[in-house]
Amino acid sequence: MQVFMSVGQDEIVYPLDKQRSWITVSGEEYIKAVVSEGRVIGAVLIGDTDMEETFENLILNKLDISRIEDSLLDPDIDIEDYFDW
């Protein structure tokens, strides 16, 4: 199944110098996450990533991910385990 999802908050302006992006490409999947001040502010997911709900919750709930920010897209880490939805 081909899935494309892009989520983010467009009503808020974040300084470019405080944003970090991570990109991972695996087979037919592409994930890009944009983080500013310890919070995910946007994401692009292409393919069957199974991470759509996770990123939606991270963005909408403005959860602080600073403790796992550097391993956000590490495939060996299940980031859902870090948060109680």
C-alpha positions, -999 to 999 in steps of 0.1 A, spaced: 0 0 0 13 34 -9 9 60 19 18 96 19 14 118 50 26 153 58 17 168 91 27 199 110 17 232 125 16 259 100 1 287 122 33 289 143 66 304 130 98 287 142 132 303 136 151 283 110 183 283 132 165 264 159 152 236 137 167 202 131 157 177 105 162 140 103 157 119 72 157 81 69 151 61 37 146 24 40 135 4 10 102 20 0 99 42 31 109 78 36 106 97 69 115 133 75 110 148 110 115 185 118 122 193 154 124 227 170 132 234 207 127 197 216 93 193 199 84 177 166 68 205 145 64 187 112 69 154 94 67 138 60 61 101 58 60 82 25 53 45 23 39 21 49 59 34 79 35 26 107 45 59 123 17 81 112 -2 81 145 30 85 165 41 116 147 5 130 148 5 126 186 40 141 190 30 172 170 -5 178 183 3 171 219 36 192 216 55 165 236 90 172 247 113 147 229 146 162 239 157 131 258 153 109 226 158 136 199 190 122 186 175 87 182 141 98 170 143 79 137 165 50 149 148 18 136 160 -2 166 141 21 190 103 20 194 96 56 203 60 47 212 74 31 243 86 65 256 51 80 257 19 72 273 -8 82 248 
